[in-house]
């Protein structure tokens, strides 16, 4: 009996829509993070002096520190965006698929 239900879900156009939307959204967020991270690594590789420049005279805090912290903050924000959309649109589509099968 479960196999029949699984096949119904798998063949559902709403399920295919859900899978497509999740894949596109996750890929987009992953690409954003990858570009930012690789950009930071390239800065480290090709502009270490610029990153090592203090923010203002008399401080030990360089440009690289807030940029690195910013990357960490952005990763948390992108995760929060994914969770927000997953708990909203993706959960709504999942409930619609389940209700159609029942």
MARRONU-280687 format. One record per atom (N, C-alpha, C): residue in one letter; y negated, z negated, x. Coordinates in steps of 0.2 Angstrom, whole numbers, plus 5000, padded with zeros to 4 digits. Atoms other than C-alpha are relative to their C-alpha. Example, Ala and Ser with C-alpha at 12.3 -4.5 7.8 and 13.67 -1.06 7.14 Angstrom:
A500650005004;A502249615062;A499450005004;S500650014996;S500549645068;S499549974996;
***
This chain:
X500650005004;X500050005000;X499450005004;X500650004996;X498849965014;X499850065003;X500149934997;X499150135022;X499650044995;X500349965005;X498550215006;X499249985000;X500750035000;X496950105006;X499750035006;X500349984994;X496650145024;X499850085000;X500149925001;X496850335021;X499450014996;X500549995005;X495650325006;X499349985004;X500650024997;X494350235017;X499850055006;X500149954994;X494550355032;X499850074997;X500249945002;X494350505021;X499450004996;X500650015004;X492850435012;X499450035003;X500649974997;X491250535015;X499549945002;X500550064998;X490250365015;X500349975007;X499750024994;X491450305029;X499850045006;X500249964995;X491150455039;X499250005002;X500750015000;X489250435036;X499949935004;X500150064997;X489350255042;X500250005007;X499849994993;X490350295058;X499550045004;X500549964997;X489050435062;X499449965001;X500650044999;X487550325059;X500149955005;X499950054995;X488250185069;X500150035007;X499949974993;X488750295084;X499350035002;X500649974998;X487050385084;X499549945002;X500550064999;X486050215083;X500249975007;X499850034994;X487150135096;X499950045007;X500149954994;X487050285108;X499250005002;X500750004999;X485150285106;X499849945003;X500250064997;X484950105110;X500349995007;X499750004993;X486150125125;X499650045005;X500449964996;X485150265131;X499349985002;X500650034999;X483550175130;X500149955006;X499950064995;X484250025140;X500250045007;X499849974993;X485050145153;X499450035003;X500649964997;X483450245156;X499549945003;X500450064997;X482450075158;X500349975006;X499750034995;X483750005169;X500050045007;X500049954995;X483950155180;X499350015003;X500749994998;X482050175181;X499849945004;X500150064996;X481949995188;X500450015006;X499650004994;X483350025200;X499750065005;X500349954996;X482450185206;X499349985003;X500650034997;X480850085208;X500249965006;X499850044994;X481749965219;X500250045006;X499849964995;X482450105229;X499550045003;X500549964997;X480950215231;X499349975000;X500750034999;X479450105229;X500049925000;X499950074999;X479949935235;X499349965002;X500650034998;X478249905243;X499549994993;X500450005006;X477349935226;X500349944996;X499750055004;X478649815217;X499849935004;X500150064996;X478349685231;X499349985001;X500750025000;X476449685229;X499949944995;X500150065005;X475849515222;X499550024995;X500449995006;X475049515205;X499349995001;X500750014998;X473449445212;X500049965007;X500050044994;X472949365229;X500249934999;X499850075000;X473649195233;X500649984996;X499450025004;X475249205222;X500650035003;X499349974998;X477049235226;X500350044995;X499749965005;X477349325210;X499850075001;X500149934999;X477549505213;X500150044994;X499949955006;X477549655201;X500750004998;X499349995002;X479449665201;X500349944996;X499850055004;X479649495193;X499950014993;X500149995007;X478849525177;X500350064997;X499649945002;X479649695176;X500749994999;X499350025000;X481349625179;X500149954994;X500050055006;X481049485166;X499950044993;X500149955006;X480349625154;X500750044998;X499349975001;X482049715156;X500549964996;X499650055003;X482949565151;X499849994993;X500350015007;X481849535136;X500150064996;X499949945004;X481949715130;X500850004998;X499349995002;X483849705131;X500249954994;X499950045006;X483849555119;X499750034994;X500349975006;X482649645108;X500450054997;X499549955002;X483749795107;X500649984997;X499450035003;X485249685103;X499849984993;X500250025007;X484249605089;X499850054995;X500149945004;X483749775082;X500650024997;X499349985002;X485549825082;X500349954995;X499850055005;X486049665073;X499750004994;X500450005007;X484649675060;X500250064996;X499849945004;X485149855056;X500849994998;X499350015002;X487049815056;X500149954994;X500050055006;X486749665044;X499750034994;X500349975006;X485749775033;X500350064998;X499749945003;X486149955031;X500750015001;X499349994999;X487849955039;X500449964996;X499650055005;X488449805029;X500050034993;X500149985007;X487749885013;X500550065000;X499549955000;X488750045017;X500749985000;X499350035000;X490349945021;X500249984993;X499850035007;X490249855004;X500150064995;X500049945005;X489950024995;X500750035001;X499349974998;X491550095004;X500549964997;X499550045003;X492549944999;X500050004993;X500150005008;X491949944981;X500350064998;X499749945002;X492450124980;X500850005000;X499250004999;X494250094986;X500349964995;X499750045005;X494549954974;X499950034994;
***
